[in-house]
Amino acid sequence: MAKQYDVLFRLLLLGDSGVGKTCLLCRFTDNEFLPQHVSTIGVDFKMKTLEVDGVKVRIQIWDTAGQERYQTITKQYYRRAQGIFLVYDITSASSFQHIVKWVSDVDEYAPPTVQKILIGNKSDEEHRRQVATEQGSQLAKSYGMDFFETSARSTYNIKQSFTRLTELVLQANRMELDTIPPSVEDNLAVLHPEEEEEQEIKEEEEYSTCSC
């Protein structure tokens, strides 16, 4: 059976608990939004395929728990990430302030070539806003990151932000991909073979209802 994608990349969603990482993921992959908040335990993931510059890119998007007690577990996933979303809640000043800590963790544990985007989520709750758009923009600029404000509820900038990070990851790895012979590229994946097999098994079992 022919592969349904050309390359597989791993993306991570990082940020405090309650900023809406799971809602972003479920809106993007399943077009679902459930407003009740159920905290992620450890890590979870979903898959989606995008076509970028003629390349079919399969993205494995890992949703990580924001609670401190899970940090040892989630940091293990940083080292194989090609792209990272750093997410805060525009209605929570503390979640914005904690982005500095998340960036520090990424600098310590993730590969130096990892691509990053800053996300200010819950833009539909303008009446509760605590973090100005300009604050997010300036912080992203200081780290050399792209910046999006998003809303999982309204779908605002959901597709755009995920597509943009995928584009950045593809661009960062383009030289490597261009030098791989077609016979090898057909089997190219971010994960080690045994991990990809486990991932495919889990993917088949994965499609449960999202809870945000």
C-alpha positions as a Markdown table, in Angstrom:
| # | Residue | x | y | z |
|---|---|---|---|---|
| 1 | Met | 0.0 | 0.0 | 0.0 |
| 2 | Ala | 1.4 | 3.4 | -1.0 |
| 3 | Lys | 2.1 | 5.8 | 1.9 |
| 4 | Gln | -0.4 | 8.5 | 2.3 |
| 5 | Tyr | 2.2 | 11.1 | 3.3 |
| 6 | Asp | 5.7 | 12.1 | 2.3 |
| 7 | Val | 7.2 | 13.0 | 5.6 |
| 8 | Leu | 6.2 | 12.8 | 9.3 |
| 9 | Phe | 7.0 | 15.6 | 11.8 |
| 10 | Arg | 6.3 | 15.9 | 15.5 |
| 11 | Leu | 4.8 | 19.1 | 17.0 |
| 12 | Leu | 4.3 | 19.9 | 20.7 |
| 13 | Leu | 1.7 | 22.1 | 22.4 |
| 14 | Leu | 3.2 | 23.7 | 25.6 |
| 15 | Gly | 1.8 | 26.0 | 28.1 |
| 16 | Asp | 0.1 | 26.3 | 31.5 |
| 17 | Ser | -2.9 | 24.1 | 32.4 |
| 18 | Gly | -6.2 | 25.6 | 31.2 |
| 19 | Val | -4.9 | 27.8 | 28.4 |
| 20 | Gly | -6.8 | 25.6 | 25.8 |
| 21 | Lys | -4.1 | 23.4 | 24.3 |
| 22 | Thr | -6.4 | 20.4 | 24.0 |
| 23 | Cys | -9.2 | 22.6 | 22.5 |
| 24 | Leu | -6.8 | 23.9 | 19.9 |
| 25 | Leu | -5.7 | 20.4 | 19.0 |
| 26 | Cys | -9.2 | 19.0 | 18.8 |
| 27 | Arg | -10.5 | 22.0 | 16.8 |
| 28 | Phe | -7.7 | 21.6 | 14.3 |
| 29 | Thr | -7.7 | 17.8 | 13.9 |
| 30 | Asp | -11.4 | 16.9 | 14.5 |
| 31 | Asn | -13.2 | 20.3 | 14.2 |
| 32 | Glu | -14.6 | 19.8 | 17.6 |
| 33 | Phe | -15.0 | 22.2 | 20.5 |
| 34 | Leu | -16.2 | 21.2 | 24.0 |
| 35 | Pro | -16.1 | 24.1 | 26.5 |
| 36 | Gln | -15.8 | 22.0 | 29.6 |
| 37 | His | -12.2 | 21.7 | 30.8 |
| 38 | Val | -10.6 | 18.3 | 31.5 |
| 39 | Ser | -6.9 | 18.5 | 32.2 |
| 40 | Thr | -4.6 | 16.4 | 30.1 |
| 41 | Ile | -2.9 | 13.7 | 32.1 |
| 42 | Gly | 0.7 | 13.3 | 31.0 |
| 43 | Val | 0.7 | 13.5 | 27.2 |
| 44 | Asp | -1.7 | 12.6 | 24.3 |
| 45 | Phe | -1.5 | 13.1 | 20.6 |
| 46 | Lys | -3.5 | 13.3 | 17.4 |
| 47 | Met | -2.6 | 13.2 | 13.7 |
| 48 | Lys | -3.4 | 15.3 | 10.6 |
| 49 | Thr | -2.0 | 15.5 | 7.1 |
| 50 | Leu | -1.4 | 18.8 | 5.4 |
| 51 | Glu | -0.1 | 19.5 | 1.9 |
| 52 | Val | 2.6 | 22.2 | 2.0 |
| 53 | Asp | 4.5 | 23.3 | -1.1 |
| 54 | Gly | 3.5 | 20.1 | -2.8 |
| 55 | Val | 4.7 | 17.9 | 0.0 |
| 56 | Lys | 2.2 | 15.8 | 2.0 |
| 57 | Val | 3.2 | 16.3 | 5.6 |
| 58 | Arg | 1.8 | 14.1 | 8.3 |
| 59 | Ile | 2.0 | 15.9 | 11.6 |
| 60 | Gln | 1.9 | 14.2 | 14.9 |
| 61 | Ile | 0.7 | 16.8 | 17.4 |
| 62 | Trp | 1.5 | 16.1 | 21.1 |
| 63 | Asp | -0.8 | 17.7 | 23.7 |
| 64 | Thr | 1.2 | 18.0 | 27.0 |
| 65 | Ala | -0.1 | 18.5 | 30.5 |
| 66 | Gly | 0.6 | 21.9 | 32.0 |
| 67 | Gln | 0.6 | 20.9 | 35.6 |
| 68 | Glu | 4.0 | 20.9 | 37.4 |
| 69 | Arg | 3.6 | 17.3 | 38.5 |
| 70 | Tyr | 3.8 | 16.1 | 34.9 |
| 71 | Gln | 6.8 | 18.2 | 33.8 |
| 72 | Thr | 9.3 | 15.3 | 34.2 |
| 73 | Ile | 7.2 | 13.2 | 31.8 |
| 74 | Thr | 6.5 | 15.9 | 29.2 |
| 75 | Lys | 10.1 | 17.1 | 29.0 |
| 76 | Gln | 11.1 | 13.7 | 27.6 |
| 77 | Tyr | 9.1 | 14.6 | 24.5 |
| 78 | Tyr | 11.0 | 17.9 | 23.8 |
| 79 | Arg | 14.1 | 16.3 | 22.3 |
| 80 | Arg | 12.4 | 14.8 | 19.3 |
| 81 | Ala | 10.1 | 17.8 | 18.5 |
| 82 | Gln | 10.5 | 19.6 | 15.2 |
| 83 | Gly | 8.0 | 22.3 | 16.1 |
| 84 | Ile | 6.6 | 23.8 | 19.3 |
| 85 | Phe | 3.5 | 25.9 | 20.1 |
| 86 | Leu | 4.0 | 28.0 | 23.2 |
| 87 | Val | 0.4 | 28.8 | 24.3 |
| 88 | Tyr | -1.0 | 31.3 | 26.8 |
| 89 | Asp | -4.5 | 32.4 | 27.6 |
| 90 | Ile | -5.2 | 36.1 | 26.8 |
| 91 | Thr | -7.5 | 36.2 | 29.8 |
| 92 | Ser | -4.7 | 35.0 | 32.2 |
| 93 | Ala | -1.8 | 37.3 | 32.8 |
| 94 | Ser | 0.0 | 34.6 | 34.7 |
| 95 | Ser | -0.1 | 32.2 | 31.8 |
| 96 | Phe | 1.5 | 34.9 | 29.7 |
| 97 | Gln | 4.2 | 35.6 | 32.3 |
| 98 | His | 5.0 | 31.8 | 32.5 |
| 99 | Ile | 5.9 | 31.7 | 28.8 |
| 100 | Val | 9.4 | 32.8 | 29.8 |
| 101 | Lys | 9.7 | 29.5 | 31.8 |
| 102 | Trp | 8.4 | 27.4 | 28.9 |
| 103 | Val | 10.8 | 29.0 | 26.5 |
| 104 | Ser | 13.6 | 28.3 | 29.0 |
| 105 | Asp | 12.6 | 24.6 | 29.1 |
| 106 | Val | 12.5 | 24.5 | 25.3 |
| 107 | Asp | 16.0 | 26.0 | 25.1 |
| 108 | Glu | 17.3 | 23.4 | 27.6 |
| 109 | Tyr | 15.6 | 20.3 | 26.4 |
| 110 | Ala | 14.6 | 20.7 | 22.7 |
| 111 | Pro | 16.9 | 20.5 | 19.7 |
| 112 | Pro | 18.5 | 23.9 | 18.7 |
| 113 | Thr | 16.8 | 23.7 | 15.3 |
| 114 | Val | 13.2 | 23.4 | 16.7 |
| 115 | Gln | 10.8 | 25.9 | 15.2 |
| 116 | Lys | 8.5 | 27.8 | 17.6 |
| 117 | Ile | 5.3 | 29.9 | 17.4 |
| 118 | Leu | 3.7 | 31.9 | 20.2 |
| 119 | Ile | -0.1 | 31.5 | 20.6 |
| 120 | Gly | -2.4 | 33.8 | 22.5 |
| 121 | Asn | -5.5 | 31.6 | 22.8 |
| 122 | Lys | -9.2 | 32.5 | 23.7 |
| 123 | Ser | -9.3 | 35.6 | 21.6 |
| 124 | Asp | -13.1 | 35.3 | 21.5 |
| 125 | Glu | -13.1 | 36.3 | 25.2 |
| 126 | Glu | -12.2 | 39.9 | 24.5 |
| 127 | His | -14.2 | 41.2 | 27.5 |
| 128 | Arg | -12.0 | 39.2 | 29.9 |
| 129 | Arg | -8.7 | 40.1 | 28.2 |
| 130 | Gln | -5.7 | 40.6 | 30.5 |
| 131 | Val | -2.9 | 40.4 | 27.9 |
| 132 | Ala | -2.9 | 43.0 | 25.1 |
| 133 | Thr | -2.2 | 41.8 | 21.5 |
| 134 | Glu | 0.8 | 44.1 | 21.4 |
| 135 | Gln | 2.3 | 42.4 | 24.5 |
| 136 | Gly | 2.1 | 39.0 | 22.8 |
| 137 | Ser | 3.5 | 40.5 | 19.5 |
| 138 | Gln | 6.5 | 42.1 | 21.3 |
| 139 | Leu | 7.3 | 38.9 | 23.3 |
| 140 | Ala | 7.2 | 36.8 | 20.1 |
| 141 | Lys | 9.4 | 39.4 | 18.4 |
| 142 | Ser | 12.0 | 39.2 | 21.3 |
| 143 | Tyr | 12.3 | 35.5 | 20.8 |
| 144 | Gly | 12.2 | 35.6 | 17.0 |
| 145 | Met | 8.9 | 33.7 | 16.8 |
| 146 | Asp | 5.8 | 34.1 | 14.7 |
| 147 | Phe | 2.7 | 35.1 | 16.7 |
| 148 | Phe | -1.0 | 34.3 | 16.4 |
| 149 | Glu | -4.0 | 35.0 | 18.6 |
| 150 | Thr | -6.4 | 32.2 | 18.2 |
| 151 | Ser | -9.8 | 31.0 | 19.3 |
| 152 | Ala | -10.7 | 27.3 | 19.4 |
| 153 | Arg | -14.3 | 28.3 | 20.0 |
| 154 | Ser | -14.6 | 30.4 | 16.8 |
| 155 | Thr | -11.8 | 28.6 | 14.8 |
| 156 | Tyr | -10.0 | 32.0 | 14.4 |
| 157 | Asn | -6.5 | 31.4 | 13.2 |
| 158 | Ile | -6.5 | 27.7 | 14.0 |
| 159 | Lys | -5.7 | 26.4 | 10.6 |
| 160 | Gln | -3.4 | 29.3 | 9.9 |
| 161 | Ser | -1.2 | 28.8 | 13.0 |
| 162 | Phe | -0.9 | 25.0 | 12.5 |
| 163 | Thr | -0.1 | 25.4 | 8.8 |
| 164 | Arg | 2.5 | 28.1 | 9.5 |
| 165 | Leu | 4.4 | 26.0 | 12.0 |
| 166 | Thr | 4.3 | 23.0 | 9.6 |
| 167 | Glu | 5.7 | 25.3 | 6.9 |
| 168 | Leu | 8.5 | 26.5 | 9.2 |
| 169 | Val | 9.4 | 22.9 | 10.1 |
| 170 | Leu | 9.4 | 21.8 | 6.5 |
| 171 | Gln | 11.6 | 24.8 | 5.5 |
| 172 | Ala | 14.0 | 24.0 | 8.3 |
| 173 | Asn | 14.3 | 20.4 | 7.2 |
| 174 | Arg | 14.1 | 21.0 | 3.4 |
| 175 | Met | 17.8 | 20.7 | 2.7 |
| 176 | Glu | 17.9 | 17.4 | 4.5 |
| 177 | Leu | 14.8 | 16.1 | 2.7 |
| 178 | Asp | 16.2 | 17.2 | -0.7 |
| 179 | Thr | 19.3 | 15.1 | -0.2 |
| 180 | Ile | 17.5 | 11.9 | 0.7 |
| 181 | Pro | 17.1 | 9.4 | -2.2 |
| 182 | Pro | 13.5 | 8.7 | -3.1 |
| 183 | Ser | 13.7 | 5.1 | -1.9 |
| 184 | Val | 14.7 | 6.3 | 1.6 |
| 185 | Glu | 12.4 | 9.3 | 1.6 |
| 186 | Asp | 9.5 | 6.9 | 1.1 |
| 187 | Asn | 10.2 | 5.6 | 4.6 |
| 188 | Leu | 11.2 | 8.9 | 6.2 |
| 189 | Ala | 9.7 | 9.5 | 9.6 |
| 190 | Val | 10.5 | 11.5 | 12.7 |
| 191 | Leu | 10.0 | 8.6 | 15.0 |
| 192 | His | 12.2 | 5.5 | 15.3 |
| 193 | Pro | 10.6 | 2.5 | 13.5 |
| 194 | Glu | 9.4 | 0.8 | 16.7 |
| 195 | Glu | 7.9 | 4.1 | 17.9 |
| 196 | Glu | 6.1 | 4.6 | 14.6 |
| 197 | Glu | 4.6 | 1.2 | 14.8 |
| 198 | Glu | 3.4 | 1.9 | 18.3 |
| 199 | Gln | 2.1 | 5.2 | 17.1 |
| 200 | Glu | 0.1 | 3.7 | 14.3 |
| 201 | Ile | -1.5 | 1.2 | 16.6 |
| 202 | Lys | -2.4 | 3.9 | 19.1 |
| 203 | Glu | -3.7 | 6.1 | 16.2 |
| 204 | Glu | -6.2 | 3.4 | 15.3 |
| 205 | Glu | -7.5 | 3.4 | 18.8 |
| 206 | Glu | -7.3 | 7.1 | 19.3 |
| 207 | Tyr | -10.5 | 8.6 | 18.0 |
| 208 | Ser | -12.3 | 9.4 | 21.1 |
| 209 | Thr | -14.3 | 12.5 | 21.7 |
| 210 | Cys | -12.3 | 15.5 | 22.6 |
| 211 | Ser | -12.7 | 17.1 | 26.0 |
| 212 | Cys | -11.2 | 20.6 | 26.4 |
